[in-house]
Amino acid sequence: MSITKESELVGMQRVSEVVGTTLKLMREYAKAGISTKELDEYGANILKSFGAKSAPYETYGFPGYTCISVNNEVAHGIPSENKILKEGDLINVDVSAELNGFWSDNGGSFVIGEDINNHQPLVDASKNILRKAINHIKGGVKIADIGYIIETEAKKSGFKVIKNLAGHGVGGSLHEKPENILNYKVRSNRERFRKNTTVAIETFISTNSTIAVELNDQWTLVGNKGGYVTQHEHTILVTDNSPVILTASNEIWN
C-alpha cells in the first residue's frame, strides 16, 4: 500500500509487530514431539491476544491460522495433528494477519533441534540473501534487479530459486500490487519500487527444484524436482534510503 499519512504508518507498524512477534514465539515454541496443529494453535492464540485475525484463514479459507511447511513442503503446508515434528526437521512458518484494517506478512525457515540432516547451510543462505536483497531496495530501484540479486546470490551459494512464487505488495490487503517481486530477473519487467509503499520481500531458495507444484489437497506446494526449499520474509517500508523493516520483531536475522 502507499503510505500517505502518519496513521497508516502506525497501523502498518502495529500489525507488523504482531505478526513478527507471533513468528518469533512460534519458532521458540517449536520442538520435536509436538504436532504442527499444536504449533498452529499456539500461534493462533497469540494473534487473538493482540486482536489480530489470521490472513490466510480470513482471506482464503485456509485450513489453519498459519502456514507450516515441513521438510519437502515448499509453502502453504496445512497444520495437522498427524504431522509430528522430529529432531532435524526443516520447518517453515509463515504468519500473516489483519489488524484494524492493515495487513502484514512474514515468514522464516529453521531447523528443529540439532541439524542432523545438514539443512542449516540452506537456511543461512536464504536469510543472508534476503538481507542483501532488502538492503538494495529503495524508491526507483527496478523490481527485476532485486530478482537478479536473489538468483545470483543463490547460485553463488550452490542453490537455485523457486521461480513461480514471489514477494508482493501488502498493507490494504494480504496481496496487492506489485505482485511480481520474483526471485529471478525478468528483463521485460520495468516496474520500480515506489517510495512510501509497503511490500513483502521473500526468498525461496532451493536445493533441487525451480517450480512449486500444488498437491491434491489444493494447498500444499512441493518442488517439481524434490529436495528442500527455505523461505524468509519481511514486510518493509520503501524509502529514498535504507528500507524500514516493519517485521523486525520476528528476529529471523538474529
C-alpha positions as CSV (number, residue, x, y, z in Angstrom):
1,M,0.0,0.0,0.0
2,S,1.0,3.6,-0.4
3,I,1.6,5.3,3.0
4,T,0.1,8.8,2.8
5,K,-0.4,9.8,6.4
6,E,1.0,9.0,9.9
7,S,-2.0,6.9,11.0
8,E,-1.3,4.5,8.1
9,L,2.3,4.1,9.1
10,V,1.3,3.5,12.7
11,G,-1.3,0.9,11.5
12,M,1.4,-1.0,9.5
13,Q,3.9,-0.8,12.3
14,R,1.4,-2.3,14.8
15,V,0.2,-5.2,12.6
16,S,3.8,-5.9,11.5
17,E,4.9,-6.0,15.2
18,V,2.2,-8.5,15.9
19,V,3.0,-10.9,13.0
20,G,6.7,-10.6,13.7
21,T,6.3,-11.4,17.4
22,T,4.0,-14.3,16.6
23,L,6.5,-15.8,14.3
24,K,9.3,-15.4,16.8
25,L,7.3,-17.0,19.6
26,M,6.2,-19.9,17.4
27,R,9.8,-20.5,16.4
28,E,10.8,-20.7,20.1
29,Y,7.8,-23.0,20.9
30,A,8.5,-25.4,18.0
31,K,10.3,-28.6,19.2
32,A,10.5,-32.3,18.4
33,G,7.4,-34.2,19.6
34,I,4.7,-31.6,19.0
35,S,2.3,-31.6,16.1
36,T,2.1,-28.8,13.6
37,K,-1.5,-28.4,14.6
38,E,-0.4,-27.7,18.2
39,L,2.1,-25.1,16.9
40,D,-0.5,-23.5,14.7
41,E,-3.0,-23.2,17.6
42,Y,-0.3,-21.7,19.7
43,G,0.3,-19.0,17.0
44,A,-3.5,-18.5,16.6
45,N,-3.8,-17.7,20.3
46,I,-1.0,-15.2,20.1
47,L,-2.7,-13.4,17.2
48,K,-6.0,-13.5,19.0
49,S,-4.4,-12.0,22.1
50,F,-3.4,-9.0,20.0
51,G,-6.9,-8.7,18.4
52,A,-5.5,-9.7,15.0
53,K,-7.0,-12.1,12.5
54,S,-5.2,-14.8,10.5
55,A,-4.9,-13.5,6.9
56,P,-4.9,-17.0,5.2
57,Y,-7.8,-18.2,7.3
58,E,-9.9,-15.0,6.8
59,T,-9.0,-14.3,3.1
60,Y,-8.7,-17.7,1.5
61,G,-10.4,-20.1,4.0
62,F,-7.1,-21.8,4.6
63,P,-7.5,-24.8,7.0
64,G,-5.2,-23.3,9.6
65,Y,-4.2,-20.0,11.1
66,T,-0.6,-20.1,9.9
67,C,1.1,-22.0,7.1
68,I,3.5,-24.6,8.4
69,S,5.6,-26.5,5.9
70,V,7.9,-29.4,6.9
71,N,10.8,-30.9,5.0
72,N,9.9,-31.4,1.3
73,E,7.0,-29.0,1.5
74,V,7.8,-25.6,-0.1
75,A,4.9,-23.5,1.2
76,H,1.2,-23.4,2.3
77,G,1.6,-26.6,4.5
78,I,-1.6,-27.4,6.3
79,P,-1.2,-27.8,10.1
80,S,-2.1,-31.3,11.2
81,E,-2.3,-33.2,14.4
82,N,-0.8,-36.2,12.5
83,K,2.3,-34.3,11.5
84,I,4.7,-34.6,14.4
85,L,7.9,-32.6,14.3
86,K,11.2,-34.6,14.6
87,E,14.7,-33.7,15.5
88,G,16.5,-32.3,12.5
89,D,13.3,-31.4,10.5
90,L,13.4,-28.4,8.2
91,I,10.3,-26.3,9.0
92,N,8.9,-23.1,7.6
93,V,6.4,-20.9,9.4
94,D,4.6,-18.2,7.6
95,V,2.5,-15.8,9.6
96,S,0.2,-13.1,8.1
97,A,-2.6,-11.2,9.7
98,E,-5.0,-8.3,9.7
99,L,-5.3,-5.7,12.5
100,N,-7.5,-2.6,12.3
101,G,-7.7,-2.8,8.5
102,F,-4.0,-3.2,8.0
103,W,-2.2,-6.4,6.8
104,S,1.3,-7.7,7.2
105,D,3.2,-10.8,6.2
106,N,6.4,-12.6,7.3
107,G,8.0,-16.0,7.4
108,G,11.0,-18.0,8.3
109,S,12.6,-21.4,7.9
110,F,14.6,-23.1,10.6
111,V,15.8,-26.5,11.9
112,I,14.1,-28.3,14.7
113,G,16.7,-29.1,17.4
114,E,20.0,-30.4,16.2
115,D,20.9,-30.1,12.5
116,I,21.4,-33.8,11.9
117,N,20.3,-33.5,8.2
118,N,22.6,-30.6,7.3
119,H,19.8,-28.1,6.4
120,Q,21.4,-25.1,8.1
121,P,23.5,-24.1,5.1
122,L,20.3,-23.7,3.1
123,V,18.6,-21.8,5.9
124,D,21.6,-19.5,6.3
125,A,21.8,-18.8,2.5
126,S,18.1,-17.8,2.5
127,K,18.5,-15.4,5.4
128,N,21.6,-13.8,4.0
129,I,20.1,-13.4,0.5
130,L,17.0,-11.8,1.9
131,R,19.2,-9.3,3.8
132,K,21.2,-8.5,0.8
133,A,18.2,-8.1,-1.4
134,I,16.4,-5.8,1.0
135,N,19.4,-3.7,1.5
136,H,19.3,-2.8,-2.2
137,I,15.7,-1.7,-2.2
138,K,14.8,2.0,-2.3
139,G,12.4,4.1,-4.3
140,G,13.3,3.9,-8.1
141,V,15.1,0.6,-8.0
142,K,13.8,-1.9,-10.6
143,I,12.0,-4.9,-9.1
144,A,13.8,-7.1,-11.7
145,D,17.2,-6.0,-10.3
146,I,16.2,-7.4,-6.9
147,G,15.3,-10.7,-8.5
148,Y,18.7,-10.7,-10.2
149,I,20.4,-10.3,-6.8
150,I,18.4,-13.1,-5.2
151,E,19.1,-15.6,-8.0
152,T,22.8,-14.6,-8.4
153,E,23.4,-15.0,-4.7
154,A,21.6,-18.3,-4.6
155,K,23.8,-19.7,-7.4
156,K,27.0,-18.4,-5.6
157,S,25.9,-20.5,-2.6
158,G,25.3,-23.6,-4.8
159,F,21.5,-23.3,-4.7
160,K,18.6,-22.5,-7.0
161,V,15.4,-20.4,-6.7
162,I,11.7,-21.2,-7.0
163,K,10.5,-19.2,-10.0
164,N,6.7,-19.2,-9.6
165,L,6.5,-17.9,-6.0
166,A,7.0,-14.2,-5.3
167,G,7.0,-11.3,-2.9
168,H,4.2,-8.8,-3.2
169,G,2.7,-5.6,-2.1
170,V,0.9,-5.7,1.2
171,G,-1.0,-3.4,3.6
172,G,-4.5,-2.7,2.4
173,S,-4.9,-6.4,1.8
174,L,-2.7,-9.5,2.0
175,H,-1.7,-9.5,-1.6
176,E,-1.7,-6.3,-3.7
177,K,0.4,-4.7,-6.4
178,P,3.3,-5.1,-7.1
179,E,2.5,-8.9,-7.3
180,N,5.7,-10.0,-9.1
181,I,8.6,-9.5,-6.8
182,L,10.2,-12.7,-8.1
183,N,13.4,-14.5,-7.1
184,Y,14.9,-14.1,-10.5
185,K,15.3,-11.3,-13.1
186,V,12.5,-10.8,-15.7
187,R,14.1,-8.5,-18.2
188,S,10.7,-7.3,-19.6
189,N,9.6,-6.1,-16.1
190,R,10.4,-2.4,-16.0
191,E,8.4,-1.8,-12.8
192,R,10.2,0.0,-10.0
193,F,9.8,0.2,-6.2
194,R,8.0,3.3,-5.1
195,K,8.9,5.4,-2.1
196,N,6.5,5.2,0.9
197,T,5.0,1.8,-0.2
198,T,4.8,-1.3,1.9
199,V,5.9,-4.6,0.3
200,A,6.6,-8.2,1.5
201,I,10.0,-9.4,0.2
202,E,10.6,-13.1,0.4
203,T,13.2,-15.6,-0.7
204,F,12.6,-19.1,-2.0
205,I,16.0,-20.8,-2.0
206,S,16.1,-24.4,-3.3
207,T,18.5,-27.4,-3.4
208,N,16.9,-29.1,-6.5
209,S,13.6,-27.6,-7.7
210,T,12.8,-24.5,-9.6
211,I,8.9,-24.7,-9.7
212,A,6.5,-25.2,-6.9
213,V,3.7,-27.7,-7.6
214,E,0.4,-28.0,-5.8
215,L,-0.6,-31.3,-4.2
216,N,-4.1,-32.8,-4.3
217,D,-5.1,-31.1,-1.0
218,Q,-5.2,-27.9,-3.2
219,W,-2.9,-26.0,-0.7
220,T,0.4,-27.7,-0.1
221,L,3.2,-26.8,-2.5
222,V,6.2,-29.1,-3.2
223,G,9.2,-28.8,-5.5
224,N,9.0,-30.2,-9.0
225,K,12.3,-31.9,-8.7
226,G,12.2,-32.7,-5.0
227,G,14.8,-31.6,-2.5
228,Y,14.3,-28.8,0.0
229,V,13.4,-25.1,0.0
230,T,13.8,-22.4,2.6
231,Q,11.8,-19.1,2.8
232,H,12.4,-16.0,4.7
233,E,10.2,-12.9,4.5
234,H,10.0,-9.4,5.9
235,T,7.4,-6.7,5.3
236,I,9.2,-3.4,4.7
237,L,8.6,0.3,4.0
238,V,10.4,1.5,0.9
239,T,12.1,4.9,1.4
240,D,14.6,7.0,-0.5
241,N,17.4,5.4,1.6
242,S,17.5,2.2,3.5
243,P,14.1,0.5,3.9
244,V,12.4,0.2,7.2
245,I,12.0,-3.4,8.3
246,L,8.5,-3.4,9.8
247,T,8.5,-7.0,10.9
248,A,11.9,-6.8,12.6
249,S,10.3,-8.2,15.8
250,N,10.5,-11.7,14.2
251,E,14.3,-11.7,14.7
252,I,14.9,-14.0,11.8
253,W,18.3,-12.5,11.2
254,N,19.4,-12.9,14.9
